[in-house]
Amino acid sequence: MPAEPPAPDILTAEQAHLAESRRALQAMREHAQSLSSDAAGDWVSQQILQSLLDQRVAALADHPDTPLFFGRLERSADDDLPPTIYVGRRHVHDGTSRPLVIDWRAPVSRAFYQASPADPMGVRLRRRFGYHGGKLTAFEDEPLDTGADLGPSKILTDEIERPRTGPMRDIVATIQPDQDEIVRSDLGTTVCVQGAPGTGKTAVGLHRAAYLLFTHRERLARAGVMIVGPNRAFLSYISSVLPALGEVKVDQTTVADLLGAGTVTEDPSVSAVKGSARMAKVLERALWAHIAKPTEGVVYTQGVYRFRVADHEVREIVASLRGTTRYNPGRDALTQRLAHLVLVRMEQRGEAPDDRVHDKVARSKPVKQLVDAVWPKLVPEQVLFRLLSDPEFLAKAARTDLSPEEQELLLWGKPYRGWKSAKWSAADAALLDELADLMERTPSLGHLVVDEAQDLSEMQLRALGRRCRTGSATVLGDLAQGTTPWSVSSWETVLHHLGQDSGEVTELTLGFRVPREVLDYAAQLLPSVAPTLAAPRSLRPGLGSLSVRQSPPSHDSVVRAPLLRDAVTEALAREGSIGVITPDALVADTSAALADLPHTVLGPDSTEDHRLLIVPATLAKGLEYDHVIVVEPADIVSAEPRGLARLYVVLTRAVTTLTVLHAKPLPELLT
């Protein structure tokens, strides 16, 4: 059982250790700042070293609102490690290299998350610290060598339930054993996490990235790590997590920024066809269809001599290269092989050509003209333009992979004048990326973290898979929160299209953030949106956290303003962030109804931090607020084909209270 209220002298000693650790961290930072890159030699080396030093200084930044450590282990194991270990967000040592805080990612720190009376892992006692504003305020001792049941931890519960404002914060103090297993998975293992709302799947993915960077620092510094989220508002929300853990060199982006957002919108049925993996074969055929059958050879003239490569030899070269290499390297190889055969003819005549002659032949007009005619130089936009504007060409490339009706959907009703003036959709961006990879191999990262993966099309997944082709991935999502027409129904499908068929699928069903009363209310929608998933569970009862309020029918475009204002006023009287989630079409009216209350409307690219936010329903995914007020659920459902799934997302954003306001009848499953 948790210890009695802390003795003042123990807490004072721990506060003194925290103060000493902060001074030591400051000394480490000052030492890093004092280092110079001048000794690196040449200018390029100096720039590289200076960049590394700057990263080191940034990683050693202190965060005064958060303690450097959150736990302590009293070890009973007989080894060379210290008997007392403080577990924190980063390693801190004093001037004699004595460790004051051990990084939570170090192997010895694993016991803080995994040790139990059944398996103490060499730990006699685990101490958890409570804190507020960066100061230690309490502690709990959990004896692990007695075999007795520990019972719930009040400090752990309070930290999980603590109201918050602003961006997402790290969860290193509250990682649970099943989460820790995922976080510490091997670098070579791709892990797919099916996570119900409030299970911390996003945080787990970010912490796995931090763990891998710590464990495989040199390798991943070269290969790179990337976080891919659904939109920029989401990236802004999670932006503080990795820097707080000392990881400042991680790219964070969206699928739209990575592949291209597109400048035109199109019918979802068209996007669904373009998003199908069947398009990969269509694109491959379309690209290689541009190679023509050689009908002529090459004649290279040098002085009075003419060196000939026969047409049948050219055909043999093209046949050997076609489909065995990417398009652009194949074109280059054709050039080089033609030049080589010309040099062979020269040698047969008794000459001794060198590399300069080879390069001259490769750049010569006869060789270039033949290569351009047989293997033309292309860019992805040229191929896709022809595919979407030429019915006959599309039919030949599609064969039986696309039905006539699907081909008709893909064709532009009014084609653009040329590929340079064409405007592309977001679905087109994934097709262009596929073509680009068929032309030149896409570089692979060391590790990729993909959040909200259930909403990605098969072609988008293929694009992301190329970026971890020689690496691994952490795939995060919830099948129940799939809101796109092409949302997947199984994680095995996602892994297949990512090219990570050997990846492991694991499930987080126990929630820590969303109150049970709220989660149970939202879970009534699951039989419709994800019938194969088990209902999620929450550790937090949350009695009184749910309120459903109906206003009389109104001619206004939103529920009656007094009802909305009352709900917002109640939330403002409490501690924590507030999200008023409304149908996209009602955002302006909702903002007008709250005009005299300071607030901000969340946009796709928002990075603003405000306590009271009006959130379009389509942007709510991945975000959370202490108090959520949902406006007119019926309109959220009717706004899109998978509206019930969207409503499930919206209802599960609350971590303290959920208030549902409606004038129209609620969906039948919620009544």
C-alpha positions in Angstrom: 0.0 0.0 0.0 1.2 3.6 -0.5 3.1 5.1 2.3 1.6 7.4 4.9 1.9 11.2 4.2 5.6 12.1 3.6 7.9 12.9 6.5 9.1 16.5 6.1 12.8 15.6 6.4 12.6 12.9 3.7 10.9 15.4 1.3 13.4 18.1 2.2 16.3 15.7 1.3 14.7 14.8 -2.0 14.1 18.5 -2.8 17.8 19.1 -2.0 18.8 16.3 -4.5 16.6 18.0 -7.1 18.3 21.3 -6.5 21.7 19.7 -6.8 20.6 18.0 -10.1 19.4 21.2 -11.6 22.8 22.9 -10.7 24.6 20.0 -12.3 22.5 20.2 -15.5 23.2 23.9 -15.7 26.9 23.1 -15.4 26.6 20.5 -18.2 24.9 23.0 -20.4 27.5 25.7 -19.7 30.3 23.2 -20.5 28.6 22.4 -23.8 28.2 26.1 -24.6 31.9 26.6 -24.0 33.0 24.1 -26.5 34.2 25.4 -29.9 34.1 24.0 -33.3 37.2 25.9 -34.4 39.4 22.8 -33.9 37.5 20.8 -36.5 39.8 21.8 -39.3 38.0 22.8 -42.6 34.9 24.9 -42.8 32.5 22.1 -43.6 33.7 20.1 -40.6 33.3 23.1 -38.4 29.8 23.6 -39.5 28.9 20.0 -38.8 30.5 20.1 -35.4 28.8 23.4 -34.5 25.4 21.9 -35.5 26.1 18.9 -33.2 27.2 21.2 -30.3 24.0 23.3 -30.8 21.9 20.2 -30.6 23.7 19.1 -27.5 23.1 22.5 -25.8 19.4 22.4 -26.8 19.1 18.9 -25.4 20.4 20.0 -22.1 17.8 22.7 -21.6 16.0 22.6 -18.2 12.3 22.9 -18.0 11.5 24.6 -14.7 7.9 23.5 -14.7 8.9 19.8 -14.7 11.3 18.1 -12.2 14.3 16.4 -13.6 13.3 13.1 -11.9 10.0 11.5 -11.0 11.1 8.3 -9.4 13.7 6.5 -7.3 14.7 2.9 -7.0 16.3 1.3 -4.0 18.1 -1.7 -5.5 18.8 -5.0 -3.7 20.8 -6.5 -6.5 24.4 -7.3 -5.9 26.2 -5.7 -8.9 28.3 -2.7 -9.8 25.4 -0.4 -10.2 24.5 2.3 -7.6 22.1 1.0 -4.9 20.0 4.2 -5.2 18.9 5.4 -8.7 16.9 8.5 -9.5 14.9 8.0 -12.8 14.2 11.1 -14.9 13.8 12.6 -18.3 17.6 12.7 -19.1 20.9 11.8 -17.7 22.5 14.3 -15.2 25.9 13.9 -13.6 28.0 16.1 -11.4 31.6 17.4 -11.9 33.0 14.0 -10.8 30.8 12.1 -13.3 28.7 10.8 -10.5 25.2 10.1 -11.9 22.5 12.2 -10.2 19.7 11.2 -12.5 19.5 8.2 -14.8 17.7 8.6 -18.1 14.3 6.8 -18.2 15.4 5.0 -21.3 18.5 3.3 -19.8 18.2 -0.5 -19.2 18.4 -0.1 -15.4 15.4 2.3 -15.5 13.2 -0.4 -16.9 12.5 -1.7 -13.4 10.7 1.5 -12.6 8.0 0.6 -15.0 8.1 -3.2 -15.0 9.0 -4.3 -11.4 6.2 -5.7 -9.3 6.0 -7.8 -6.1 5.7 -10.9 -8.3 8.9 -9.9 -10.1 10.9 -7.2 -8.2 13.7 -7.2 -10.9 16.3 -6.6 -8.2 14.5 -3.6 -6.7 13.6 -3.4 -2.9 11.6 -0.2 -3.0 10.2 2.1 -5.7 9.5 5.7 -4.8 7.2 7.9 -6.9 7.2 11.7 -6.6 4.4 14.1 -6.8 5.2 17.5 -8.1 3.6 20.9 -9.0 5.2 23.6 -11.0 8.5 21.9 -11.1 8.7 21.4 -7.3 8.5 18.1 -5.5 5.4 18.1 -3.3 4.9 14.5 -2.2 6.2 10.9 -2.5 4.9 7.4 -2.3 6.9 4.3 -1.4 6.1 0.9 -3.0 7.9 -2.0 -1.3 8.5 -4.7 -3.9 10.3 -7.3 -1.8 7.4 -8.2 0.6 5.1 -9.9 -1.9 2.2 -7.8 -0.8 -0.3 -6.3 -3.2 0.6 -2.6 -3.8 -2.8 -1.3 -4.6 -3.5 1.9 -6.6 -1.0 4.7 -6.5 -2.6 8.1 -5.7 0.4 10.0 -7.1 0.1 8.0 -10.4 -3.6 8.6 -10.6 -3.3 12.3 -9.8 -0.7 12.8 -12.5 -2.8 11.0 -15.1 -5.9 13.0 -14.2 -4.2 16.4 -13.7 -5.8 19.1 -15.8 -3.7 20.6 -18.4 -3.6 23.4 -21.0 -1.4 23.8 -24.0 0.4 21.2 -26.0 0.6 17.5 -25.1 3.3 16.7 -22.5 5.4 13.6 -22.0 4.2 10.6 -19.9 7.5 9.3 -18.7 6.3 9.4 -15.1 3.2 7.4 -15.8 4.1 4.8 -18.5 2.4 1.6 -17.7 3.9 -1.9 -18.1 2.1 -2.8 -21.4 3.0 0.7 -22.8 6.6 0.2 -21.7 6.9 -3.1 -23.6 5.9 -1.3 -26.8 8.2 1.7 -26.1 11.2 -0.6 -25.7 10.6 -2.8 -28.7 13.7 -3.5 -30.8 14.6 -1.1 -33.6 14.3 -3.8 -36.2 10.7 -4.6 -35.2 7.8 -2.7 -36.8 5.0 -2.3 -34.2 1.4 -1.5 -35.0 -0.6 -0.3 -32.0 -4.4 -0.5 -32.0 -5.3 2.0 -29.3 -8.7 2.9 -28.0 -9.3 6.5 -27.0 -7.3 7.6 -23.9 -4.9 4.6 -24.0 -2.0 6.8 -24.7 -1.1 5.4 -28.1 0.2 8.7 -29.5 2.4 9.2 -26.4 3.7 5.6 -26.7 4.7 6.2 -30.3 6.6 9.4 -29.4 8.3 7.8 -26.5 9.3 4.8 -28.6 11.0 7.3 -31.0 12.8 8.9 -28.0 13.8 5.4 -26.7 15.2 4.3 -30.1 17.1 7.5 -30.5 18.7 7.0 -27.1 19.5 3.3 -27.7 20.7 3.6 -31.3 21.9 7.2 -31.3 24.7 6.9 -34.0 22.7 4.7 -36.4 19.5 6.8 -36.3 21.5 10.1 -36.4 22.6 9.0 -39.9 19.4 7.4 -41.1 16.9 9.8 -39.5 13.6 9.5 -37.6 10.3 11.1 -38.8 6.9 11.6 -37.1 3.9 11.8 -39.5 0.7 13.2 -38.2 -2.8 13.9 -39.7 -2.5 17.7 -39.8 -0.4 20.6 -38.6 -2.7 21.4 -35.6 -2.0 17.9 -34.4 1.8 18.3 -34.9 1.6 21.6 -32.9 -0.2 19.7 -30.1 2.6 17.1 -29.8 5.5 19.4 -30.6 6.7 19.7 -27.1 7.0 16.1 -26.2 10.3 15.0 -27.8 12.2 18.3 -27.0 11.1 17.8 -23.3 12.9 14.4 -23.5 16.0 16.0 -24.9 15.3 14.9 -28.6 15.5 18.0 -30.7 16.5 16.5 -34.1 13.4 14.7 -35.2 11.4 15.7 -38.3 7.7 16.1 -37.7 5.4 16.4 -40.8 2.0 15.5 -42.2 1.2 13.3 -45.2 0.1 16.4 -47.1 3.4 18.2 -46.4 5.4 15.1 -47.2 3.6 14.1 -50.5 1.8 17.3 -51.4 -1.6 18.6 -50.2 -3.0 19.1 -53.7 -4.7 22.3 -54.8 -8.0 20.9 -56.0 -10.7 18.9 -54.3 -12.4 16.0 -55.9 -15.3 13.6 -55.3 -14.5 11.1 -52.6 -15.4 8.3 -55.0 -12.6 9.4 -57.3 -10.1 9.7 -54.5 -11.1 6.2 -53.3 -10.2 4.7 -56.7 -6.9 6.7 -56.8 -6.1 5.6 -53.3 -6.5 1.9 -54.1 -3.2 -0.2 -54.3 -4.4 -1.4 -57.7 -3.2 1.9 -59.0 0.4 0.8 -58.4 0.3 -1.7 -61.3 -1.6 0.8 -63.5 1.1 3.5 -62.9 3.9 1.0 -63.5 2.5 0.0 -66.9 1.8 3.6 -67.8 5.4 4.6 -67.1 7.1 1.7 -69.0 4.6 2.1 -71.9 6.6 5.2 -72.8 9.6 3.1 -73.9 9.5 2.5 -77.7 10.8 -0.5 -79.6 14.1 0.4 -81.2 13.9 0.4 -85.0 17.3 1.9 -85.8 20.8 1.5 -84.6 23.5 4.1 -83.7 26.2 5.4 -86.1 29.0 7.3 -84.4 31.4 9.2 -86.7 35.0 10.0 -85.7 37.2 11.4 -88.4 36.9 9.2 -91.5 35.6 6.3 -89.5 32.0 5.3 -88.7 31.2 3.0 -85.8 27.9 1.2 -86.0 25.7 -0.5 -83.3 23.0 -2.5 -85.0 19.3 -2.1 -84.3 19.0 -5.6 -83.0 21.7 -4.9 -80.5 19.9 -1.9 -79.2 16.7 -4.0 -78.8 18.6 -6.5 -76.8 19.9 -3.8 -74.5 16.5 -2.3 -74.0 14.9 -5.6 -73.4 17.5 -6.5 -70.7 17.0 -3.2 -68.9 13.2 -2.8 -69.1 11.5 -3.7 -65.9 14.8 -4.7 -64.2 15.8 -1.3 -63.0 14.1 2.0 -62.2 13.2 4.2 -65.1 15.9 6.9 -64.8 18.8 4.6 -64.0 17.7 2.4 -66.9 17.8 5.3 -69.2 21.3 6.2 -68.0 22.4 2.5 -68.4 21.1 2.5 -72.0 23.3 5.5 -72.7 26.3 3.9 -71.1 25.9 0.6 -72.8 25.5 2.1 -76.2 28.7 4.1 -75.7 30.4 1.0 -74.5 29.5 -0.9 -77.7 30.8 2.0 -79.8 34.1 1.8 -77.9 34.2 -2.0 -78.5 34.0 -1.2 -82.3 36.9 1.2 -81.9 39.0 -1.4 -80.1 38.2 -3.9 -82.9 39.7 -1.3 -85.3 42.9 -1.2 -83.3 42.2 2.0 -81.3 42.7 2.4 -77.5 39.8 4.7 -76.3 39.9 5.9 -72.7 37.2 7.1 -70.3 37.2 10.6 -71.9 36.3 9.1 -75.2 33.5 7.0 -73.5 32.0 10.1 -72.0 32.3 12.0 -75.3 30.4 9.2 -77.1 27.7 9.0 -74.4 27.1 12.8 -74.8 27.2 12.7 -78.6 24.1 13.6 -80.7 23.5 10.2 -82.3 23.5 8.4 -78.9 21.3 11.1 -77.2 18.8 11.2 -80.1 18.4 7.4 -80.0 18.0 7.3 -76.2 15.4 10.2 -76.3 13.4 8.4 -79.0 13.5 5.0 -77.3 13.7 5.8 -73.6 12.4 9.4 -73.3 13.2 11.6 -70.3 10.1 12.0 -68.2 8.8 13.6 -64.9 6.0 12.0 -62.9 3.5 14.8 -63.8 3.8 13.9 -67.6 2.9 10.3 -67.0 -0.1 11.0 -64.7 -1.3 13.8 -67.0 -1.4 11.4 -69.9 -3.1 8.7 -67.8 -5.9 11.0 -66.6 -6.5 12.7 -69.9 -6.2 9.9 -72.5 -8.9 7.3 -72.3 -7.1 4.9 -74.7 -3.8 5.1 -72.8 -5.6 4.6 -69.4 -7.4 1.6 -70.7 -4.2 0.0 -71.9 -2.5 0.7 -68.6 -5.4 -0.4 -66.5 -6.1 -3.7 -68.2 -8.4 -5.6 -65.8 -7.2 -3.9 -62.6 -9.8 -1.1 -63.0 -13.3 -1.5 -64.3 -14.6 0.6 -67.1 -16.7 2.5 -64.6 -13.6 3.2 -62.5 -11.6 4.3 -65.5 -14.4 6.8 -66.4 -14.2 8.2 -62.8 -10.5 8.8 -63.2 -10.6 10.7 -66.4 -10.8 14.4 -66.2 -14.0 15.8 -67.5 -12.2 18.8 -69.0 -8.5 18.0 -69.4 -5.8 20.6 -68.8 -3.9 22.0 -71.7 -0.7 20.3 -70.6 1.0 18.7 -67.7 2.7 21.9 -66.6 -0.6 23.7 -66.1 -2.4 20.7 -64.5 -3.6 21.0 -60.9 -3.5 18.0 -58.7 -5.5 16.6 -55.8 -4.2 15.1 -52.5 -4.9 11.7 -54.0 -2.9 12.6 -57.1 0.0 13.5 -54.8 0.4 9.8 -53.7 0.2 8.7 -57.3 3.0 11.2 -58.3 5.1 9.9 -55.4 4.6 6.3 -56.6 5.8 7.4 -60.1 8.7 9.2 -58.7 9.8 6.1 -56.9 9.5 4.1 -60.1 11.9 6.6 -61.7 14.3 7.1 -58.8 14.5 5.1 -55.5 13.0 7.0 -52.6 15.6 7.3 -49.7 14.7 5.3 -46.6 14.7 6.6 -43.0 15.8 4.6 -40.0 12.4 4.8 -38.3 9.0 6.2 -39.1 6.2 7.0 -36.6 2.8 7.2 -38.3 -0.2 8.3 -36.3 -3.9 8.0 -37.2 -2.8 5.5 -39.8 -6.4 4.0 -40.1 -7.3 7.1 -42.3 -4.6 6.7 -44.9 -5.3 5.3 -48.4 -3.4 2.2 -49.6 -1.4 4.4 -52.0 -0.5 6.8 -49.1 0.6 3.8 -47.0 2.8 2.7 -49.9 4.4 6.1 -50.0 5.1 6.0 -46.3 6.4 2.5 -46.6 9.0 3.6 -49.1 10.3 5.9 -46.5 11.0 3.1 -44.0 11.9 0.5 -46.7 15.2 -0.4 -45.0 14.1 0.7 -41.5 11.2 0.1 -39.2 8.0 1.9 -38.2 5.6 2.5 -35.3 2.1 2.6 -36.6 -0.6 4.1 -34.4 -4.3 4.3 -34.8 -7.8 3.1 -33.9 -10.0 1.3 -36.4 -13.0 2.7 -34.7 -11.9 6.2 -35.5 -11.6 5.7 -39.3 -13.4 8.6 -41.0 -12.3 8.5 -44.6 -14.2 6.5 -47.3 -11.0 4.4 -47.7 -10.4 3.7 -44.0 -9.0 0.2 -43.4 -10.7 -2.6 -41.5 -7.5 -4.5 -40.3 -4.0 -3.6 -39.3 -2.6 -6.5 -41.2 -3.8 -4.6 -44.4 -2.0 -1.5 -43.2 1.3 -3.4 -42.6 1.0 -5.1 -45.9 0.8 -1.8 -47.9 3.5 -0.3 -45.8 5.7 -3.2 -46.9 6.1 -4.3 -43.3 4.2 -7.6 -43.4 6.3 -9.1 -40.5 5.3 -6.3 -38.2 3.6 -7.0 -34.8 0.1 -5.9 -34.0 -0.6 -5.1 -30.4 -3.7 -3.6 -28.7 -4.1 -1.1 -25.9 -7.7 -1.3 -24.5 -7.2 0.1 -21.0 -7.7 3.8 -21.0 -6.2 6.2 -18.4 -7.4 9.5 -19.7 -11.0 9.4 -20.8 -13.5 8.9 -17.9 -15.3 5.6 -17.9 -18.7 7.3 -18.0 -17.7 9.2 -21.1 -16.1 6.2 -22.8 -19.1 4.0 -22.2 -21.3 6.6 -23.7 -19.2 6.9 -26.9 -18.8 3.1 -27.1 -22.5 2.7 -27.8 -21.5 3.7 -31.4 -19.0 0.9 -31.8 -21.4 -1.8 -33.1 -21.9 0.5 -36.1 -18.5 1.9 -36.7 -16.2 -1.0 -35.7 -18.2 -4.1 -34.8 -15.1 -6.4 -34.5 -13.5 -4.3 -31.8 -14.0 -4.9 -28.1 -15.4 -2.0 -26.1 -12.5 0.0 -24.5 -12.2 0.1 -20.7 -11.2 3.0 -18.5 -9.6 3.0 -15.1 -11.3 6.3 -14.2 -14.9 6.0 -13.1 -15.6 9.6 -13.8 -19.0 9.8 -12.1 -20.7 13.0 -13.1 -18.3 13.6 -16.0 -21.1 13.3 -18.6 -23.9 15.7 -19.3 -26.4 15.6 -22.2 -28.5 18.7 -22.6 -31.3 19.4 -25.1 -32.5 22.8 -26.1 -35.9 23.4 -27.6 -36.1 23.4 -31.4 -34.6 26.6 -32.7 -34.5 28.5 -36.0 -30.9 29.5 -35.2 -28.1 27.7 -36.9 -26.7 26.4 -33.6 -28.3 25.2 -30.4 -29.8 28.1 -28.5 -27.0 30.5 -27.4 -27.9 30.5 -23.7 -27.4 26.8 -23.5 -24.0 27.0 -25.2 -22.9 29.9 -23.1 -24.0 28.3 -19.8 -21.9 25.2 -20.7 -18.9 27.2 -21.6 -19.2 29.4 -18.5 -19.3 26.3 -16.3 -16.2 24.9 -18.0 -14.3 28.2 -17.6 -15.0 28.0 -13.8 -13.0 24.8 -13.7 -9.3 24.2 -14.2 -8.0 22.9 -17.6 -8.4 23.3 -21.3 -11.8 23.6 -23.1 -12.7 22.4 -26.6 -16.0 23.4 -28.1 -16.3 20.8 -30.9 -18.8 21.7 -33.6 -19.8 20.6 -37.1 -17.5 22.3 -39.5 -20.5 24.2 -41.0 -21.4 25.7 -37.7 -17.9 27.0 -36.7 -18.5 30.6 -37.6 -21.9 30.7 -35.9 -20.5 29.0 -32.8 -17.7 31.6 -32.6 -20.2 34.4 -33.0 -22.3 33.0 -30.2 -19.3 33.2 -27.9 -18.0 36.5 -29.3 -17.6 38.2 -25.9 -15.6 35.3 -24.5 -11.9 35.2 -25.4 -11.4 32.2 -27.7 -9.6 31.0 -30.8 -10.9 28.9 -33.7 -8.7 26.0 -34.5 -7.5 25.7 -38.1 -5.7 23.0 -40.0 -2.4 24.9 -39.6 -3.0 26.3 -36.2 -0.2 26.6 -33.7 -1.9 29.0 -31.4 -2.4 28.1 -27.7 -5.6 29.3 -26.1 -7.5 27.9 -23.2 -10.9 28.1 -25.0 -10.9 26.7 -28.5 -13.6 26.2 -31.0 -12.7 23.0 -32.9 -14.2 21.9 -36.2 -15.2 18.2 -35.9 -12.9 17.2 -38.8 -9.8 18.5 -36.9 -10.6 16.9 -33.5 -8.8 13.6 -34.1 -5.7 13.1 -31.9 -6.4 16.1 -29.7 -7.7 16.1 -26.2 -9.2 18.7 -23.8 -10.0 18.6 -20.1 -13.6 19.8 -20.9 -15.3 19.1 -24.2 -18.6 20.6 -25.3 -20.0 18.9 -28.3 -22.5 20.9 -30.4 -25.3 19.2 -32.4 -24.1 15.6 -32.8 -26.8 15.0 -35.5 -25.1 17.5 -37.8 -21.7 15.9 -37.3 -23.1 12.6 -38.3 -24.9 13.9 -41.4 -21.9 15.9 -42.7 -20.0 12.9 -44.1 -20.5 9.2 -45.1 -18.7 7.9 -42.0 -20.3 10.5 -39.7 -20.9 8.1 -36.8 -17.2 7.3 -36.7 -16.5 11.1 -36.7 -18.9 11.4 -33.8 -17.1 8.6 -31.9 -13.9 10.6 -32.3 -15.4 13.8 -31.1 -17.1 12.2 -28.0 -13.8 10.7 -26.9 -11.7 13.9 -26.7 -12.7 14.7 -23.1 -10.4 13.8 -20.2 -12.5 15.4 -17.4 -16.0 16.3 -18.5 -18.1 15.9 -21.7 -21.1 18.1 -22.3 -23.4 17.2 -25.3 -25.7 20.0 -26.5 -28.4 19.2 -29.1 -31.6 20.6 -30.5 -32.0 17.9 -33.1 -32.6 14.3 -32.1 -29.4 12.3 -31.1 -28.3 9.3 -33.2 -30.4 6.3 -32.3 -27.5 4.4 -30.8 -27.1 7.2 -28.2 -30.7 7.4 -27.1 
